[in-house]
């Protein structure tokens, strides 16, 4: 394992934006998330990676209060999530795995509803909804209901709803899935602007190039456990040291995130990659 940061003891002055201690979720006899520890500092763009079924979405559901953990604790912005759920949720935004949009509403109606649920007054909600629809390229068909949206349009609307109240912490589960290149560029620009203004973003994505470009810190989960955690440079150094033990790391040898991910997950699973062929395709 290249680099796993130990559990961080945070101070009362500046607690982590997201803090999970021994977080565990079991489904009957299956343990989906197994005693993980995470500390995401304020202002970080944090990438949370793992293969399919590793526990990523289950972790996000627990961190956002959508799923109760079997054991462990969660603090968001220094507050216990399950002791103060309403107060915590006022300050977070979520784009969940399934988006959970209301198909019979128009985009404007939906954003007005979400804004009001977050406590915005009608005028502010309407102003922000109009601005977000224009920004996301969704303002051209005001009478179109969400059920008639493409998958990519739904993703953009879900992100608009997640940020309408100006959250301090934003959770994104595969936000770029099904989004075209132009829209992806717009979303990345918006997310980087949020980081510049001090927000914290927790991102899961299978598009490793996007994660590498956006995120400063990465955790990798595999079979429910954190197998690597640190800055990109720390992960690179850890993997390089494992590949070439006893050899001083070349600062110019920059492994890609894909190389890091495959090395960590493949090594942790005991997977080798022999040359294989499918007989009916060769």
N, C-alpha and C positions, 0 to 999 in steps of 0.2 A: 504494500500500500504506500503510495508516494508521499502523501501529506494529509494528515487529519489533525485539524486544530483541536486542542483540548477544550473542554467546556469552559466558557468564559464567565468569570464572576464580575458582574457589572456594578457600577457605582450608582448611587441615588441621584448624582448630579446629571449624568448623561447616560441613561440606560439604553440598551440596544433598541432599535425600532421594532425588531422581532426577536423574541427569545423563547426557545423551546428547550425544556429540560426533561430528559428521559421519556420523550414522547413515544407512546406506543398505541397501536390500534390492532386489535384482533377481531377476526370474523370467525366465530366458532373456534376451530382448532388451528386456523390459518393466521399467522402473524404477518400483516401487510406492512406495518411500520414497527421497527424493533428498537426501542430505547434510543432514539436519536437525540442529539444535542445540537442546537443551532443558535448562533448569535449574529444577527445582521445589523450592522451599525447604521445610524441615521445618514441618509444621503448616498448609500451604496446602491449600485445596480447589481443585484445578486442573481446569478444563474443557478437553477436547481435542475440537475440533469440525471438521467437514468434510462435504462432500456425499458421497453414496454413491460408493465407489470411490476416495476421496481418499487412503487409506493409513492410516486410523485403527486398524483392527483389526490390520493388519500391524505397525504401530508398537507396539501393546500386546503383541502376541505376542513381539516382540523384547525389549521392556523387562522381560518376565516370564520370559524364557529358554525360551519355547515355540518360538521360531524363531530360527535363527542369522542375524545380519546378514551381508550381502555385504561390508561394510566399516564402519568406525567403532567407537566404544567406548561402553560403558554402565557407569555406576556407580550402585549403589543403597546409600544410607546410607554412602557413602564407599568401598565395596568394589566391585572389578571383578566384574561379574556372571558372566563366563565363566571367570574364574580361581577364584572361590569360589562356585560355583552352589548348593551345599547350604547353606552358611552364609547366603547372601543369602536363599534361599527360606524359611528359618526365620522371617524377619521380614516377609515380604510375604503378602498375601492376594489372590486373584484370582477375579473372576467373569468367565469368558471368554465369548466370543460364543455358543458352543454349549452352555454350562453343563457338559457332560461329566459328568453324573450316572450312577450305577450303578442302572439301572432295576429290578433284581431285589431290591434291598435296601429295607428300610423306612427312613424318615427317621432314626430313632434309630440304626439299624445303620450308616447311612452317616456320620452325624456322629461316632459312636464311632470308626469306621475312620479318618476324616480327622484327628480329634484325636490318635489314637495315632501316625499318620504324622508329625504335627508334634512328637511327643515328649512329649505330655501323658501323665501316668499314668492308669490306668483310672478311678480315682475322680474325678479332675478332669475328664476327658473326659466321663464320664457326667453329672456335675453341670452342666457347661456345655451339653451337648447338651439336657438337660431344660429348662434355662432358655431356650435359644434356640428350642426347639420351642414353648414356651409364648408367648414373645415374638412369634414369627412367626405364631401362630395355626395351628400344624400339629400340636398335641398331641392333638386330638380323635379321630383315627383311627390309633392306634398300629400296627395291623397292615397298614395300606395300603402297598403297595409303590410306589416312586417312578414306575414305569412308568404307574401309574394316576393320577398327579398331573396337574392342569391346568398350562398353561404358566406362569401366574402363581405357582402353588404351587412349581413347580420353581425359579423365579427366587428366591423367598424362601429355599428350602432351599440354593440355591447361595450366596447371601449369608451364610447362617448358617455354612456350611462355610468360607467365606472369612475369617470373623472369630473362629472358635472358639479359635484360639491367641493372640488379641490382637495382630494384626499392627501393625507400625509404619508400613507403607505398604500401601495398599489400591488395587488396580486394578479398575475397574468398567467393563465394556463393555456398554452399553445395559441397566443394571440395572432400569429402570422399564418396559421393554417388556413389554406384556401384564399388567401389575400393576394391580389396581383402585385406586381413589382412596384407600380406607381403608388398604390395605397400603402404598401409596406414602407416605402420611403417616407411617406407622410407620417405614418405612425411612429417610425423610429425617430424622426425629427421632434415630434411631440414628446415622446418619452425622454429623450435627452434634455429637452427643455425643462421637464419636470425635475430631473435630477439636478440640473443647474440651479433650480430654485429651492433645493434642499429636500425634495421628496425621496422616499425610499421605494425601490421597485424590486419585487420578487418574481422572477420569470422562469417558467418552464417552457422548453421548446425542444423539438427534435432537429431544428435547423441550427446546427452547431456553428455555422459561419456567422449567423446573426448573433448568437450568444457571445461568440468570441469578439465580435465587433462592439457589442454594447456593454457587456458586463465586466466589472472590475474584479469580482470575486465569484467563485464557483464552488458548489458542493455537488458531489456525485453520490447518488443513492443506488444501491444494488441489493436485491433481495431484502429490502426493508431496512438496510443499515447504511449509514454514511461510510463510504470507503475512501473519500478524499474531500478535503475542505481547505480552502485558502485562496489567496490571490492567484491570478493566472501565472504570474512569475514564480510563485511558490510551487504551484502544481508542475510547471515545466521543469523546475530544478529537481523536484522529487522524482519525476519520471526519468529524467536524464540520468540522475544518480543511480537509479535502479537498473537502467539499461547498460550503463558503463560504470560499474562499481569500482571505486578507487581512482577514477579518472576525474580530474578537475573539470567542472562544467564550463563549456565554452559559452560565454555570454551572447555570442552571435548565433548560436544554434537554437533557433526558436521553433520548438515543436508546435504544431497546430493543435487546436482544441480537439479536433477529431482524433489525432494521434494520441493525445493524452487520454481521451475517453476510452478508446479501444484498448490501450495498454492497461488502464486501471480496471475496467470492467472485465476484459478478457482474462487478465491475471487473477482477478478476484474470483472469477467463476471457474478457473482452471481450464479455460478454453484455449485450444490451439487452433491454428488456421491452416490446415494442410490444403494443398491444391485439390480441389474437388470438381467433379464434372457430373452433370446430369446426363445419363447415358442416351436419353432420347433426344437431347439437344446438341450432342457433340458429333 
